[in-house]
Amino acid sequence: DGDVWDGRTKARVVPPRTQIVLGFDGSDVDDWTGIRAETQDGYQFTPETPMGPTIWNPADHGGRVPRLEVAAAVDWIFTKFDVVRMYCDPPYWETEVDTWAERYGEKRVLRWETYRPKQMHDACERILTDVAKKDSSFTHDGCPITAAHIRNTRKAARAAGSVPRYVLTKPGDGRKIDLAVCSVLV
C-alpha cells in the first residue's frame, strides 16, 4: 500500500560510522540496480554518495548499469558507515558480490537469492508487517524512486508445496519494482 508506505516517511540524517545493513539488487540492461540501507532502529534510506544516490537506471547510462560506479558506491558506503551485513541478490553480479565478500568479509557480504519462494515470502511478510503495524518503529527517507517502485509492486500467488506463498511482480512492462526488492532485502 503506497499510502501506508508514504505515511512512514520521516527523513533524517544518518551520522557517519552508524551501524547499518544494506540490501542490494543488481541488474545489467533492463531493470534498475539499487542499494538501500537500514539502521538498527528501523530507519531505511537510500545512501547518498558523492556520485549521487545509490540507484542506477540503465537508460541513464547508455543502456547498461555502470558497474564501476556501483562498486565505487559500495566502497564509499563501507568507508562511511559501519556495515554489519550486506544482503545481495547475486544474478549477473556474482563476481562483484564475491569481490565485496573478499574485501569486506564473507560474514558481512552475503548472497541472498530472491528466487527462493519461502525465504522471499517470509522477508516480504516481515517488511509488510513492519510498515503496516500501528506501533512499528519503521520509518524511511521518502526516496521518491523507492516510493514509486513500492507502488508498482504486486503480489502473485506461487505454489510452494502445501503452503500458499506469493512472489513480487511488476504490474506491467516498464513499471519497475527493483528498489522495493532492495527494501525487502535490507
N, C-alpha and C positions, 0 to 999 in steps of 0.2 A: 504494500500500500504506500504509494508515493507520498501521500499526505501525512501518514504516520511517520515515515522517514523524515520528511521535512520538519515535522514537529520536534524532532530530536536534535535539530541544529543548535549548536552553542559553541561557536568558534572561539578558540583561544590559542595562545602561543604555547608551544611545547619547547621548554628550555633545552639547550644542548646537554648531552650526557643523560637525558631521561631514558629509562629503560622502555623499550618498545618491542613489538612484534611486527613483522612485515608479512604481507600477502602479495605474491607476485603471480600474475597471469600473463604469459607471453604469447605473441603471435608473430607472424612474419609479414604477410602481404594483405590479408583481408581484415581480420579482427584487430582490435586495439591491444596494446601492451600497457600494463599499468602496475603500479605498486601503491598499496595502501598500508598505513601503519596504525597501530593501536597502543595506547598506554595501559598501564596496569589498572587504572581506574575506569577503563572502558571508553576512552575518548579516541575516536577513529578519525584519521586525517590523511590527505594526500600530501606526502612530503614535497616541499618546495625547495629545489636545489638552485644553485647559481645559474643552471641552464634552463630552469623552469620547473613546472610541476611534473611529477613522475607519471605522466600519461602521454602515450605516443600513438597517434593516429597515422597509419602508414601513408594515407593520402597526403598528409602534410610533409612527407619526407620522400617524395618521388616514388611512392608506391611500396616502399619497404620500411619496416621499423628500423631505426638507426641503432644497431646493436652496440656499437662502441659508446654511444651516448647513454644507452640504458646501463651498460657496465660502469660507466663513469658515475652515473647517478647512484648505483648500488654502492660503489666505493665511498662516495660522498656521505651517504646515509650512515654507513658503518663507522665512518670517522666522526660524524657529528653526534650520533646517538649511541646509546648502549643497546645494541640489537641483541636481544635474548634469543629470538628464533626468527627465521625467515622461511615461510612455507611457500614452495614454488611448484606450480603446475608445469612439469618439465617438457611436454611435447614441443619440438622444434628448438628448445633451449637447453637440451641435455648438456652440451659442452659448457655453456656458460654457468649452468647450475653446478656442475662438477667443479669448475674453476672457483666459484664463490665458496663452495664447501671446502675446497682445499685451502683457500686463502683465509677464511673466517672460522672454519671448524665444521666438521660433519655433524656435530650435535647442535650447531646453530643454524645451518642452512640445510633444510630438509626437502626432499622431493615429496610432494603431496598431490597425487594424481586425482583430478576431478572426475575422471570417468568411472570411479568406483561408486556404485549406486548406494550402498549402505552408508559409507563414510560421508559422501557428499550430502545425502539426505539428512543425516544427523547434524552436519555442520550448518546446513540451511535452516533446520529447525532451531538450532541454537541462536543464530542471528535473528531469525523471525521472532523468537521469544524475547531476546534482549531488546529489540526495537519496539515490540508491541506491548510488553507488560508495563502496567501502570507505574510501578515503583522502581523501574530499572534505572541504573546509573549510566546507561549507554547514551553517549552524545557523539556528535560528529561536527566536522568543519563546514558543512554545507557546500562542499565541492559541487558545482553545477553539472559537471560531466558525470560524476558518480550518481547524482540525483536522477539525471536523465536515464542512465543505464539501469538504475533501480526501477524506475517507472516502466522501462521496456521489458523487464524480466517477467516471465510467466512460468507457472508450474505445469509440467506434463507428466501424467501417470507413467510409471515404468514398472513392469513386473520384475520383482526380485525375490524369487522364491514365494513363500506363502505370505510375506509381509508386504502390504501395499507401500510403495515409495513413489517419489517423484524426482524428476530432474529439472534443471533450469533450461528454459528455451527462449529463443527470440520470437517476438510476435510477427516478424517479417524481415525480409532481406533489407539490410541497411540499418536496422534498428538494433544497435549494439547493447550487450549486457556485460562486457568484459570487466568494467570497474565494479559491478555488482559481485562478480565472481571474486575479485580481489578482496572485497569487503567480507565475503563469506570465508575466504581462506584465512584472513587475519583474525 
